[in-house]
Each structure stands twice: as structure tokens, then as C-alpha cells.
Amino acid sequence: MASSPGADASFSCQKSMLSGSSRTKKFPLTEEEIFYMNCRTAYLTVFKSSLENIISKDQLSLALQHAGRNPSQKTINKYWTPQTAKLNFDDFCIILRKEKPTSKAELLKSFKKLDVNDDGSILHTDLYKILTKRGEKMTQEEVNAIINLADVNANGKFDYIKFCKLYMTTNEQCLKTALEKLEIDSKLRRQQFGSHIEGSHERDLSPVSKPSPRIIRKTDQETFSSKGDTRSPLLSTTRKFKTSVSFTITMGANSNQNAKLTEPNSIKDWQCAQTKGCFFLEEDGEIICHQYKMQIAQRSIVYLTIKPLNLSQVEGKPSSWLSVDTALYILKENESQANLQLACFTELRNREVFGWIGELGPGIYWLIPSTSGCRLKKEVKPVTEEAQLVYRGETGELFLTKEFRSTLSDIFEVIDLDGNGLLSLEEYNFFELRTSGEKCDEDAWAVCRENFDTKKNELTRQGFMDLNLMEANDREGDPSDLWVTLNSMGYNKALELTEACPFVIDIYAEKCKPRIKAVHMEAGSGQLEKAICKSVLNKGDAKVMDGYENIIVHTYKCDTWITSVIENKSDNKVIIHINNELSKNCINNRGLNIFAVEVAPKSTMVCEHVMPLNEGQEWIYNCVYSLIS
């Protein structure tokens, strides 16, 4: 194959970029995972979704070029025969695996054979003859395009050493740009064929990463298309179902009355650790939250709970975040952070408190909070009047309004993770990363301590207030930057906390003092997806697709929510159509009654979470899962 010289540069560029992210520093990607990310990056540079098919030779050639190849017509004809109507993403991955890109050394070696004077250059006249007369002939325009490159041509000669360097640099930059686009464009990231979060690190899965739950929206009764895609629909043909299975579950009103979560009688004698955190809703609907490490020194009975944090509320106005469901998945660390095993999760409930009680052995555990996303959604109602944040006194001095000070006090409660009434540098940096994307280093923190009220080298509540007042003064009273902070923390223009849910975690151990520390703040990782799937497979009901024993739908119900997981044991990806139209008094995390998901081969994925719209009424979950042909 006449390949592009991008392999070594592309791979090293991609590997360095990936290793630079916080997530991959913790869990380095394997070469196999990098290969699939490279495939996704190239494919999504050409297409809007990996559900789109390649429908022409030109599209195939373009996608291969974005993957660091420069295919000859002979190579294109090998994969696009007269009988070929379309190629899908899986076919594209197979082609990339077979057609390796050329390295810089190989390219130089090819040019060197044409260098009769052995001086690193080729005469334009010789280059023209070679490229237009030999092998797969180039057109005069194509050769002129090469000869007219100013950086590699001079005095009638083509400097192929400079050309190779330029080619590799260009290819590397193209890959870097494409990767950055996928990282920044979260909507595109959700479409990619892979895990929810780029770089999920499940070593016990097949090389194909877990699928992102891409949604195929219903445009009419019989046809699906991608919203806003004017080129070609995701599935433009009339739907045909091979087989279906259905679940119908009736849940009573106030089903929580049968919850079994009760505190141990002797809990007052147990040792306790507490921490706080928050779920933050991103612009694209993705949810970010704190994650923790817990150490248990000896085998002990442990009682864990998680619940929304009760902040100050406007009298007579219920706080939206207090109705958000919370859960905690506890994963045991075995030998390394990459090898985590689900130990338990908080499936019991008492009002807004979710908990678990049982025995845990000594060791390190990861605590990963989760919320279904059913009730933490983007605010639809527009705010008509913007709250005032600052005002000037009679002398012109700037002050924070009473409402803004109350909001800052609540924010202080949320970011004071250990609840000691002070902000450590570590706690403050979680706030900084959330609101500005940058950390405060030791030198800047020292300056902060010199200028604002501190105790024991930690920032007080008053110091935090003064810090925000200084920011307003720096902007001469312009509240724009303050609003950026407030929006990042989930507040709307009326200073209502609508797109975040602060929570508190309590851990009691009978025989030892549990130790807990916040270590990350990020979107639900591949480990969380794996833990949810594992819990549903262990405890849920399973139904096999009739005639397709390798495709199984698992459904787990507790008093509060229902979760479904699709397991695909086959060697091929499948598309499952989901219909919730007959459900009553239900909301799901998708926001759609009808959608479709793609499930990668040899993988499991969370299909949907469902909760009652009104807990005071009976709710009926009726869902039909159909395999699309």
C-alpha cells in the first residue's frame, strides 16, 4: 500500500498527548486502546458519528488519509470492490489494522533510491518523470503541487529530507488538532465509538472499548435520523426488528416505605469519617463529581451513607438538588489502581439517604459517587431577572450583596470537604479546577495567606468572602468573572442552585478509624460504568433476545430506581431500539421515550436509568428492547 509516513509520529504524538491528561496519568493507555482512539479520531474527522457508513471510494480514501495513510488507487480498489455498497466503522478499523502507515525511515529509504547524486535532493525534471511515468501515475497538477512547495524546493531541486520532516510534522499536527477537537467538543466525544470517558481502562475487556450510549432520535414513526445531520442519517432505512424482549414492572406509590436502611444500634461507639462533594452538570449533560480513596486498617463492620447536602434554603421554596438521587460504589483496590473490584454499593434507602452496611476487609477502597441523571438536568425555565452581586456604598466603596454573601457561604460549605470550617490548599484547588481550570501553586497560596484571613495555614470563610470581593474590585465592579464562578458551581442568574447537587458521605467503622480523601474530580469513569454493569448483572433479572442467546437485557430494580444494562457477548456490534412509550409516571436519564443505542462486541453498557416522576403515585416501567437488523 502506498502509505502515508505518519505511523511513528502519529503514534508518539498521540501517546504523549494522552499521557499528559490527568486521567491517563493514573491509568496509562495500552497500544491497543491508542489504536482504537486513533481509529475513532480519524473516522469522526470525516463523519458526525461512527454509526454513519462509508458510502464511496472518496470517503474511504479521505478517512484513511486522516488516519495517517495515503492509499493508492490499487489499495482503495482492494477494499472497495464493485460489489461494495458501504463500509462501517468496524470495517474501517480492520483496514487500518491491515494497512500499516509508513515510517519516516521507510519514506527516506524510498526517496534515497531516486537520489542519483546522494545529496538529499532530486532534480525537478527527474521527479516529474518518475511521478508521472512510473507505477501509479500522478497528474501534472499533483506533481506541480509538490514542486511548488516553497519550503522543500529551491534551484530546480526537491529536498526530500525536508519534505519528509514537513510531512511528518504536518501529519502529527493534524492528529493533535483532531484529538483536541474530540476532547473539547463533548457532543462529538459522546458520539465516538468507545467508552463514556476517553481512556476508560478496563483490562479485562476485549480490545474494543465500551460503547458510548449514542442516541438515535426518532424523527417519525418508522425512520431514524441524526438530529441536525444534513448529510446522511444515522439509519436512513425503515426500521426492521429481528427480535424483541420487554419488561413491565409496577412500583407502588412511596415505595421507599419498605426501605431497609437502618443505623446499627451501637453506632455511637463506632469511629466515623465524613467528607463532602458535589455533582456538577456540564453544558452537554455530562455529570462531573469528586472521587475518593478510603483506607480500612482492619476487618470491620462498616456503615456507609451518602445524601444531598442540606444548605441554606429560601423559606417556602424547596431546593431542587434535595430530590436528586445519590449512590456510592465502593471498589476494592487490588495491587494497582487499574485493578478495581466492585465490593458493594449503597442500594438501601431511608428518605433521601442511601446506604450500605456490611463487612469490609483491610485495604484501599475507591469511593465513586453516582447519580442517575434523571433529576439533575439542564434548567429549561429562563431566568428573567439577574441577581445583584455587588454594590457601592456612599463613599464609592464596593461591597458584596447580602444574597451573594449567602451564596458564597453555601459554596464555602460545599468546597470545605472535611467540614472543619477552613479551606486547605487541596480543597481550594478542587474549587479552582472547577471554576478556572487551573490550580493555585504553593507560592500563590502563600500570597493568599498573607492578604486574607487564615487559620492554621487554611483560608477562613471571611477570607473566602474577601477573596471574591477583591476579584470584583479588580474588575472595577464588573461581575462577569463572578458569574463565571457561579455558573461553574451550578448557580443560575437568580442565584439558585439548579445544575449541581452537593452531597455528604458518612463512613462508620466498628473496629477502626476509616480514612477518606478526595483524589479526583471528573466525569463518571469507565470504572463506574463497569461497577454499575456488574451490580445489575449480579442482582437484576435477565432476558435473552429470542434467537440471539448472546444478547441479554438485564434489569435491576430497587425501591427508588430501575437500571437496565445490555450485554453483548457476540463478536459483532449490535444496535438496540428502546421504547418506553407505555411507561407511566416515569422519567429516565435519556430524556427520550424512544431512542437506540449501539453496543460494541464483547461488552456491556448501561442502557438507561428510570425513576418515578412523582414518588407519591404509582409508577409503571414498560420497556421494549428490539434488535435492529
C-alpha positions as CSV (number, residue, x, y, z in Angstrom):
1,M,0.0,0.0,0.0
2,A,1.3,3.5,-0.8
3,S,1.0,4.6,2.8
4,S,1.5,8.0,4.4
5,P,4.6,8.4,6.6
6,G,2.6,9.1,9.7
7,A,2.8,6.0,11.9
8,D,5.7,6.7,14.2
9,A,5.0,10.5,14.5
10,S,1.2,10.0,14.9
11,F,1.6,7.3,17.5
12,S,4.2,9.1,19.5
13,C,2.2,12.4,19.3
14,Q,-1.0,10.7,20.4
15,K,0.7,8.7,23.1
16,S,2.3,11.9,24.5
17,M,-0.9,13.8,24.4
18,L,-2.9,11.1,26.1
19,S,-0.2,10.6,28.8
20,G,-0.5,14.3,29.5
21,S,-4.1,14.1,30.7
22,S,-4.8,13.6,34.4
23,R,-6.9,10.6,33.7
24,T,-4.3,8.7,31.7
25,K,-1.5,9.6,34.1
26,K,-3.4,7.4,36.6
27,F,-4.2,4.7,34.0
28,P,-1.8,4.6,31.1
29,L,-3.4,3.5,27.8
30,T,-2.3,0.4,26.1
31,E,-1.2,0.4,22.5
32,E,-4.5,-1.4,21.6
33,E,-6.5,1.4,23.3
34,I,-4.4,4.0,21.5
35,F,-5.1,2.2,18.2
36,Y,-8.8,2.4,18.7
37,M,-8.7,6.0,19.7
38,N,-6.7,6.7,16.5
39,C,-9.5,5.0,14.6
40,R,-12.2,7.0,16.2
41,T,-10.3,10.3,15.8
42,A,-9.9,9.7,12.0
43,Y,-13.4,8.5,11.5
44,L,-15.0,11.4,13.4
45,T,-12.9,13.9,11.5
46,V,-14.9,12.8,8.4
47,F,-18.2,11.7,9.8
48,K,-20.5,13.0,12.5
49,S,-21.0,9.6,14.1
50,S,-19.5,6.2,13.9
51,L,-23.0,5.0,13.1
52,E,-22.6,6.6,9.7
53,N,-21.3,4.3,6.9
54,I,-18.6,4.9,4.3
55,I,-20.6,5.0,1.0
56,S,-17.9,5.9,-1.6
57,K,-14.3,5.4,-2.5
58,D,-13.6,9.1,-1.9
59,Q,-14.9,8.9,1.7
60,L,-12.8,5.8,2.3
61,S,-9.7,7.5,0.9
62,L,-10.3,10.6,3.0
63,A,-10.9,8.7,6.2
64,L,-7.7,6.7,5.6
65,Q,-5.7,9.8,5.0
66,H,-6.9,11.3,8.3
67,A,-5.7,8.1,9.9
68,G,-2.2,8.7,8.6
69,R,-2.4,6.7,5.5
70,N,-2.1,7.8,1.9
71,P,-3.7,5.0,0.0
72,S,-3.1,4.2,-3.6
73,Q,-5.9,3.6,-6.0
74,K,-4.9,-0.1,-6.0
75,T,-5.3,-0.2,-2.3
76,I,-8.7,1.5,-2.4
77,N,-9.9,-0.9,-5.0
78,K,-8.8,-3.8,-2.8
79,Y,-11.3,-2.8,-0.1
80,W,-14.0,-1.2,-2.3
81,T,-14.9,-3.8,-4.9
82,P,-17.7,-3.5,-7.5
83,Q,-19.8,-5.4,-5.0
84,T,-19.2,-3.0,-2.1
85,A,-22.2,-0.8,-1.2
86,K,-20.9,0.5,2.2
87,L,-18.3,0.0,4.9
88,N,-18.9,0.6,8.6
89,F,-16.7,1.7,11.4
90,D,-15.7,-1.8,12.2
91,D,-14.6,-2.4,8.6
92,F,-12.5,0.8,8.8
93,C,-10.7,-0.5,11.9
94,I,-9.9,-3.8,10.2
95,I,-8.5,-1.9,7.2
96,L,-6.3,0.3,9.4
97,R,-5.0,-2.8,11.2
98,K,-4.0,-4.4,7.9
99,E,-2.6,-1.3,6.2
100,K,0.2,0.0,8.4
101,P,1.5,3.6,7.8
102,T,5.0,4.1,6.5
103,S,7.6,5.3,8.9
104,K,9.9,8.2,8.3
105,A,12.9,5.9,7.8
106,E,11.0,3.9,5.2
107,L,10.0,7.0,3.3
108,L,13.5,8.3,3.3
109,K,14.7,5.0,2.0
110,S,12.3,5.2,-0.9
111,F,13.4,8.7,-1.9
112,K,17.1,7.8,-1.5
113,K,16.8,5.3,-4.3
114,L,15.9,8.1,-6.6
115,D,18.8,10.4,-5.3
116,V,21.4,9.8,-8.0
117,N,23.8,12.4,-6.5
118,D,23.3,11.2,-2.9
119,D,22.9,14.8,-1.8
120,G,19.5,14.7,-0.3
121,S,17.7,16.2,-3.3
122,I,16.1,15.2,-6.6
123,L,16.0,17.3,-9.8
124,H,12.5,18.6,-10.7
125,T,12.9,17.1,-14.1
126,D,13.7,13.7,-12.7
127,L,10.9,13.9,-10.1
128,Y,8.4,14.8,-12.8
129,K,9.3,11.8,-14.9
130,I,9.3,9.4,-12.0
131,L,5.9,10.5,-10.6
132,T,4.1,10.8,-14.0
133,K,5.5,7.8,-15.8
134,R,6.1,5.1,-13.2
135,G,3.9,3.0,-11.0
136,E,0.6,4.7,-10.0
137,K,1.0,7.8,-12.2
138,M,0.2,11.2,-10.7
139,T,-1.3,14.0,-12.7
140,Q,0.6,17.1,-13.8
141,E,-1.3,19.2,-11.3
142,E,-0.5,16.9,-8.4
143,V,3.3,16.9,-9.3
144,N,3.2,20.7,-9.6
145,A,1.6,21.0,-6.1
146,I,4.7,19.2,-4.7
147,I,7.2,21.1,-6.8
148,N,5.6,24.4,-5.7
149,L,6.1,23.8,-2.0
150,A,8.4,26.7,-1.2
151,D,9.9,25.1,2.0
152,V,11.3,22.0,0.2
153,N,12.1,23.2,-3.3
154,A,14.9,25.5,-4.5
155,N,17.2,25.9,-7.6
156,G,15.2,23.3,-9.5
157,K,15.6,20.6,-6.9
158,F,13.3,18.8,-4.5
159,D,14.7,18.5,-1.0
160,Y,13.2,15.2,0.1
161,I,14.8,15.2,3.6
162,K,13.0,18.5,4.4
163,F,9.8,17.1,2.7
164,C,9.8,14.0,4.9
165,K,10.3,16.2,8.0
166,L,7.5,18.6,6.9
167,Y,5.2,15.7,6.1
168,M,5.7,14.0,9.5
169,T,5.2,17.3,11.3
170,T,2.0,18.1,9.3
171,N,0.6,14.7,10.0
172,E,1.4,14.9,13.7
173,Q,-0.2,18.3,13.9
174,C,-3.4,17.1,12.1
175,L,-3.7,14.3,14.6
176,K,-3.1,16.6,17.5
177,T,-5.8,19.0,16.2
178,A,-8.3,16.2,15.7
179,L,-7.7,14.8,19.2
180,E,-8.0,18.3,20.8
181,K,-11.3,18.7,18.9
182,L,-12.7,15.5,20.3
183,E,-11.5,16.5,23.8
184,I,-13.1,19.9,23.6
185,D,-16.3,19.0,21.7
186,S,-18.1,16.9,24.3
187,K,-21.0,16.3,21.9
188,L,-18.6,14.7,19.4
189,R,-17.0,12.8,22.3
190,R,-20.3,11.2,23.1
191,Q,-20.7,10.1,19.5
192,Q,-17.4,8.3,19.3
193,F,-17.2,4.6,19.3
194,G,-15.7,3.9,22.7
195,S,-16.2,4.5,26.4
196,H,-18.2,7.3,28.1
197,I,-14.9,8.8,29.0
198,E,-11.9,8.8,26.7
199,G,-9.4,6.4,28.2
200,S,-11.5,4.1,30.3
201,H,-9.1,1.4,31.4
202,E,-10.8,-2.0,31.6
203,R,-8.1,-4.5,31.2
204,D,-10.4,-7.5,31.4
205,L,-12.5,-6.4,28.4
206,S,-11.9,-7.1,24.7
207,P,-9.7,-4.7,22.8
208,V,-12.8,-2.8,21.7
209,S,-13.7,-0.2,24.3
210,K,-17.1,0.0,25.9
211,P,-19.6,1.9,23.7
212,S,-20.8,5.4,24.3
213,P,-24.6,5.4,24.6
214,R,-25.1,7.3,21.4
215,I,-28.8,8.2,20.9
216,I,-30.6,7.8,17.6
217,R,-33.5,10.1,17.8
218,K,-36.9,9.3,16.4
219,T,-38.0,11.7,13.7
220,D,-41.2,9.8,12.7
221,Q,-42.9,6.5,13.3
222,E,-40.7,4.5,11.0
223,T,-37.5,6.4,10.4
224,F,-34.5,7.4,12.5
225,S,-32.0,10.2,11.6
226,S,-29.3,12.1,13.4
227,K,-30.6,15.5,14.6
228,G,-29.2,18.3,12.6
229,D,-27.3,16.0,10.3
230,T,-27.9,17.3,6.8
231,R,-25.6,14.9,5.0
232,S,-26.8,11.4,5.7
233,P,-29.0,9.9,8.5
234,L,-27.6,7.5,11.1
235,L,-30.2,5.0,10.0
236,S,-31.9,6.2,6.9
237,T,-33.8,3.0,6.1
238,T,-37.1,1.9,7.5
239,R,-36.5,0.1,10.8
240,K,-36.6,-3.7,10.9
241,F,-36.6,-5.6,14.1
242,K,-35.1,-9.1,14.3
243,T,-36.4,-9.8,17.8
244,S,-37.7,-8.1,20.9
245,V,-37.9,-8.6,24.7
246,S,-39.9,-6.5,27.1
247,F,-40.0,-5.7,30.8
248,T,-43.1,-4.5,32.8
249,I,-42.5,-3.5,36.4
250,T,-45.2,-1.9,38.6
251,M,-43.9,0.1,41.5
252,G,-46.2,1.4,44.3
253,A,-46.6,4.9,45.5
254,N,-44.0,5.9,48.1
255,S,-42.2,2.6,47.5
256,N,-39.5,3.8,49.8
257,Q,-41.7,2.9,52.8
258,N,-40.3,-0.6,52.6
259,A,-36.6,0.6,52.7
260,K,-34.4,-1.4,55.0
261,L,-31.6,1.2,55.7
262,T,-31.3,1.5,59.5
263,E,-28.4,2.6,61.6
264,P,-26.7,0.0,63.8
265,N,-27.8,0.2,67.4
266,S,-24.2,0.7,68.7
267,I,-23.2,3.3,66.0
268,K,-22.5,6.0,68.7
269,D,-19.5,3.8,69.8
270,W,-18.1,3.4,66.2
271,Q,-15.4,5.6,64.7
272,C,-16.6,8.0,61.9
273,A,-15.1,9.8,58.9
274,Q,-17.0,12.4,56.9
275,T,-16.4,14.1,53.6
276,K,-18.4,16.3,51.2
277,G,-18.5,16.6,47.4
278,C,-20.7,17.7,44.6
279,F,-22.2,16.5,41.3
280,F,-21.8,19.2,38.6
281,L,-23.9,19.2,35.4
282,E,-21.9,20.2,32.3
283,E,-23.2,22.0,29.2
284,D,-23.5,18.7,27.3
285,G,-25.4,16.9,30.1
286,E,-22.3,15.1,31.4
287,I,-22.0,14.9,35.2
288,I,-18.7,15.5,37.0
289,C,-18.1,14.8,40.6
290,H,-15.5,14.2,43.3
291,Q,-14.0,10.7,43.7
292,Y,-12.3,9.4,46.9
293,K,-9.9,6.9,48.3
294,M,-10.7,5.2,51.6
295,Q,-8.4,3.2,53.8
296,I,-9.7,0.5,56.3
297,A,-6.9,-0.7,58.6
298,Q,-8.5,-3.9,59.8
299,R,-11.5,-6.1,59.0
300,S,-14.6,-4.3,60.4
301,I,-18.3,-3.9,60.0
302,V,-18.8,-0.7,58.1
303,Y,-21.9,1.5,57.6
304,L,-21.7,4.0,54.7
305,T,-24.3,6.6,53.7
306,I,-24.5,9.3,51.0
307,K,-27.2,12.0,50.8
308,P,-27.7,15.5,49.4
309,L,-26.1,18.3,51.4
310,N,-28.7,20.4,53.2
311,L,-27.6,24.0,52.5
312,S,-29.5,27.3,53.4
313,Q,-32.8,27.4,51.6
314,V,-35.3,30.1,50.7
315,E,-38.2,29.8,53.1
316,G,-41.2,28.1,51.5
317,K,-39.2,27.2,48.3
318,P,-37.9,23.6,48.1
319,S,-34.4,23.1,46.9
320,S,-34.2,21.2,43.7
321,W,-31.0,19.3,44.5
322,L,-32.5,17.7,47.6
323,S,-34.6,15.4,45.3
324,V,-31.6,14.2,43.3
325,D,-30.8,10.6,43.8
326,T,-27.3,9.7,45.1
327,A,-25.4,6.5,45.2
328,L,-21.9,5.3,46.1
329,Y,-20.0,2.5,44.5
330,I,-17.2,1.0,46.6
331,L,-14.4,-0.6,44.7
332,K,-11.5,-2.6,46.3
333,E,-8.1,-1.8,45.0
334,N,-6.1,-4.9,44.3
335,E,-2.4,-4.4,43.6
336,S,-3.0,-1.4,41.4
337,Q,-5.4,1.4,40.7
338,A,-6.2,-0.2,37.3
339,N,-7.4,-3.4,39.0
340,L,-10.5,-2.4,41.0
341,Q,-13.2,-4.9,42.0
342,L,-16.8,-3.9,43.0
343,A,-17.2,-4.6,46.7
344,C,-20.6,-3.1,47.3
345,F,-22.9,-0.1,46.6
346,T,-25.5,1.9,48.5
347,E,-28.7,0.2,47.4
348,L,-30.7,0.7,50.6
349,R,-32.6,3.9,51.3
350,N,-34.2,5.9,54.1
351,R,-35.8,9.1,52.7
352,E,-33.0,11.0,50.9
353,V,-30.2,8.9,52.5
354,F,-28.8,6.0,50.5
355,G,-26.6,3.5,52.4
356,W,-25.0,0.1,52.8
357,I,-23.9,-1.9,55.8
358,G,-21.6,-4.9,55.8
359,E,-18.1,-6.2,56.5
360,L,-15.0,-4.9,54.7
361,G,-11.5,-6.3,54.9
362,P,-8.4,-4.2,55.4
363,G,-7.1,-2.3,52.3
364,I,-7.6,0.6,50.0
365,Y,-11.1,1.3,48.5
366,W,-12.2,3.7,45.8
367,L,-15.5,5.5,46.5
368,I,-17.2,6.7,43.3
369,P,-20.4,8.7,43.8
370,S,-23.1,8.3,41.1
371,T,-26.4,9.9,40.3
372,S,-28.7,8.6,37.6
373,G,-29.1,11.9,35.9
374,C,-32.9,11.6,35.9
375,R,-33.4,14.6,38.2
376,L,-30.2,16.5,37.6
377,K,-30.8,18.0,34.2
378,K,-30.3,21.3,32.4
379,E,-32.6,24.1,33.5
380,V,-35.2,24.8,30.9
381,K,-37.0,27.8,32.5
382,P,-35.2,31.0,31.7
383,V,-34.3,33.4,34.5
384,T,-35.9,36.8,33.8
385,E,-34.1,38.9,36.4
386,E,-30.4,38.8,37.2
387,A,-29.5,38.9,40.9
388,Q,-27.2,41.8,42.0
389,L,-23.8,40.6,43.3
390,V,-22.1,43.8,44.3
391,Y,-23.0,47.4,45.1
392,R,-21.2,50.6,46.0
393,G,-21.7,52.5,49.3
394,E,-22.0,56.2,49.8
395,T,-18.2,56.6,49.7
396,G,-17.9,54.6,46.5
397,E,-16.5,51.5,48.2
398,L,-17.5,48.2,46.8
399,F,-19.5,45.6,48.8
400,L,-21.0,42.2,48.2
401,T,-24.8,42.0,48.4
402,K,-26.4,40.0,51.2
403,E,-27.7,37.5,48.6
404,F,-24.3,37.0,47.1
405,R,-22.7,36.6,50.5
406,S,-25.2,33.9,51.4
407,T,-24.4,32.1,48.1
408,L,-20.7,32.3,48.7
409,S,-21.2,30.9,52.2
410,D,-23.0,27.9,50.7
411,I,-20.2,27.4,48.2
412,F,-17.8,27.5,51.0
413,E,-19.8,24.7,52.7
414,V,-19.6,22.6,49.5
415,I,-15.9,23.0,48.9
416,D,-14.9,22.6,52.6
417,L,-14.7,18.8,52.0
418,D,-13.6,17.8,55.5
419,G,-16.1,20.2,57.2
420,N,-13.6,21.8,59.5
421,G,-14.7,25.4,58.6
422,L,-11.5,26.1,56.8
423,L,-10.2,25.7,53.2
424,S,-6.9,23.9,52.7
425,L,-4.9,24.4,49.6
426,E,-6.1,21.0,48.4
427,E,-9.7,21.8,49.0
428,Y,-9.3,25.3,47.4
429,N,-7.7,23.7,44.3
430,F,-10.8,21.5,43.7
431,F,-12.7,24.8,43.6
432,E,-10.2,26.4,41.3
433,L,-10.1,23.5,38.9
434,R,-13.8,23.6,38.7
435,T,-14.2,27.3,38.1
436,S,-11.0,28.3,36.2
437,G,-9.4,25.0,35.2
438,E,-6.1,25.9,36.9
439,K,-4.5,25.1,40.2
440,C,-3.1,27.5,42.8
441,D,0.5,26.7,43.5
442,E,2.3,27.0,46.8
443,D,3.7,30.4,46.1
444,A,0.3,31.8,45.1
445,W,-1.2,30.2,48.2
446,A,1.4,31.9,50.4
447,V,0.4,35.3,48.9
448,C,-3.2,34.4,49.6
449,R,-2.5,33.6,53.2
450,E,-0.7,37.0,53.6
451,N,-3.6,39.0,52.2
452,F,-6.7,37.2,53.5
453,D,-7.8,35.8,56.8
454,T,-6.4,32.3,57.6
455,K,-6.1,29.9,60.5
456,K,-3.6,27.1,60.6
457,N,-2.5,28.0,57.1
458,E,-6.1,27.5,55.8
459,L,-8.5,30.1,54.4
460,T,-11.4,31.1,56.6
461,R,-14.9,31.8,55.5
462,Q,-14.3,35.5,55.8
463,G,-11.1,35.2,53.9
464,F,-13.0,33.4,51.1
465,M,-15.5,36.3,51.0
466,D,-12.7,38.9,50.9
467,L,-11.1,37.0,48.0
468,N,-14.2,37.3,45.9
469,L,-14.6,41.0,46.9
470,M,-11.0,41.6,45.7
471,E,-11.9,39.9,42.4
472,A,-14.8,42.3,42.0
473,N,-12.6,45.3,42.8
474,D,-10.0,44.1,40.3
475,R,-12.8,44.3,37.7
476,E,-14.0,47.7,39.0
477,G,-17.3,46.2,40.0
478,D,-17.9,44.3,36.8
479,P,-19.5,41.0,38.0
480,S,-18.7,39.0,34.8
481,D,-16.0,36.9,36.3
482,L,-18.0,36.3,39.4
483,W,-20.8,34.9,37.3
484,V,-18.4,32.6,35.6
485,T,-17.6,31.2,39.0
486,L,-21.3,30.9,40.0
487,N,-22.3,29.2,36.7
488,S,-19.4,26.8,37.1
489,M,-20.7,25.9,40.6
490,G,-24.2,25.2,39.2
491,Y,-26.0,28.5,40.0
492,N,-28.3,30.4,37.7
493,K,-28.7,34.1,37.3
494,A,-31.2,34.2,40.2
495,L,-28.6,32.6,42.5
496,E,-30.5,29.3,42.6
497,L,-28.5,26.1,42.7
498,T,-30.1,24.2,39.8
499,E,-27.3,22.4,38.0
500,A,-25.4,20.9,40.8
501,C,-26.1,18.6,43.7
502,P,-23.8,18.8,46.8
503,F,-23.6,15.7,48.9
504,V,-22.1,14.4,52.1
505,I,-20.6,10.9,52.8
506,D,-20.5,9.4,56.2
507,I,-18.5,6.3,57.0
508,Y,-18.7,4.5,60.3
509,A,-16.5,1.5,61.2
510,E,-16.9,-0.7,64.3
511,K,-13.2,-1.6,64.9
512,C,-11.0,1.1,63.3
513,K,-10.9,4.7,62.2
514,P,-11.7,4.9,58.5
515,R,-9.6,7.4,56.5
516,I,-11.0,9.1,53.4
517,K,-9.6,11.6,51.0
518,A,-10.8,13.2,47.8
519,V,-8.4,12.5,45.0
520,H,-10.1,13.5,41.7
521,M,-13.0,15.5,40.3
522,E,-14.1,14.2,37.0
523,A,-16.8,12.6,35.0
524,G,-18.0,9.1,35.8
525,S,-15.1,6.9,34.8
526,G,-15.0,3.6,33.0
527,Q,-14.7,2.1,36.4
528,L,-18.1,3.5,37.4
529,E,-19.7,2.1,34.2
530,K,-18.1,-1.2,34.9
531,A,-19.3,-1.2,38.6
532,I,-22.9,-0.3,37.6
533,C,-23.0,-3.0,35.0
534,K,-21.5,-5.5,37.5
535,S,-24.1,-4.7,40.1
536,V,-27.0,-5.0,37.6
537,L,-25.7,-8.3,36.3
538,N,-25.3,-9.7,39.8
539,K,-28.7,-8.6,41.1
540,G,-31.0,-7.9,38.2
541,D,-33.4,-10.0,36.1
542,A,-32.0,-11.2,32.7
543,K,-33.9,-11.8,29.5
544,V,-32.2,-13.3,26.4
545,M,-33.2,-12.0,22.9
546,D,-35.2,-14.7,21.3
547,G,-32.9,-16.4,18.7
548,Y,-29.9,-14.4,19.8
549,E,-28.6,-16.0,23.0
550,N,-25.5,-13.7,23.0
551,I,-27.6,-10.6,23.5
552,I,-29.0,-10.2,27.0
553,V,-31.0,-7.4,28.7
554,H,-30.5,-7.1,32.4
555,T,-32.9,-5.1,34.6
556,Y,-32.4,-4.2,38.2
557,K,-35.0,-2.5,40.4
558,C,-34.7,-1.1,43.9
559,D,-37.2,1.0,45.8
560,T,-36.1,4.2,44.1
561,W,-34.9,3.5,40.6
562,I,-34.7,0.9,37.8
563,T,-31.5,0.4,35.8
564,S,-31.1,-1.6,32.6
565,V,-27.9,-3.0,31.1
566,I,-27.4,-4.6,27.7
567,E,-24.8,-7.4,27.5
568,N,-23.5,-8.2,24.0
569,K,-21.5,-11.5,24.1
570,S,-21.3,-11.7,20.3
571,D,-18.4,-10.8,18.0
572,N,-20.3,-8.0,16.3
573,K,-21.7,-4.7,17.5
574,V,-25.5,-4.5,17.8
575,I,-28.0,-1.7,17.7
576,I,-30.8,-1.9,20.2
577,H,-34.0,0.1,19.8
578,I,-35.6,1.1,23.2
579,N,-39.3,2.1,23.5
580,N,-40.6,3.4,26.8
581,E,-43.8,4.9,25.5
582,L,-46.1,2.7,27.6
583,S,-44.4,3.6,30.9
584,K,-46.4,5.7,33.3
585,N,-45.2,8.4,35.7
586,C,-41.6,7.7,34.7
587,I,-38.6,9.8,33.9
588,N,-35.3,8.5,32.5
589,N,-31.8,9.9,32.2
590,R,-32.0,10.0,28.4
591,G,-34.8,12.5,28.3
592,L,-36.4,10.4,25.5
593,N,-39.1,7.8,25.4
594,I,-37.7,6.3,22.2
595,F,-34.0,6.0,21.3
596,A,-31.4,3.5,20.2
597,V,-28.0,2.5,21.4
598,E,-25.1,0.8,19.8
599,V,-23.3,-1.9,21.9
600,A,-19.8,-2.9,21.0
601,P,-18.9,-6.6,20.7
602,K,-18.0,-8.5,23.9
603,S,-19.1,-5.7,26.1
604,T,-21.8,-4.4,28.5
605,M,-23.3,-1.0,28.7
606,V,-25.8,0.9,30.9
607,C,-28.8,1.5,28.7
608,E,-30.9,3.7,30.9
609,H,-31.9,4.7,34.5
610,V,-35.6,5.2,35.3
611,M,-37.2,6.9,38.3
612,P,-40.8,7.9,39.2
613,L,-41.8,11.4,38.1
614,N,-43.9,11.7,41.2
615,E,-43.0,9.5,44.1
616,G,-46.4,9.9,45.7
617,Q,-48.0,8.0,42.8
618,E,-47.7,4.5,41.4
619,W,-45.3,4.2,38.5
620,I,-45.1,1.6,35.8
621,Y,-42.0,0.8,33.9
622,N,-42.8,-0.7,30.5
623,C,-39.9,-1.0,28.1
624,V,-39.5,-2.9,24.8
625,Y,-35.9,-3.7,23.6
626,S,-35.7,-4.6,19.9
627,L,-32.7,-5.7,17.9
628,I,-32.4,-3.6,14.7
629,S,-31.5,-5.5,11.6
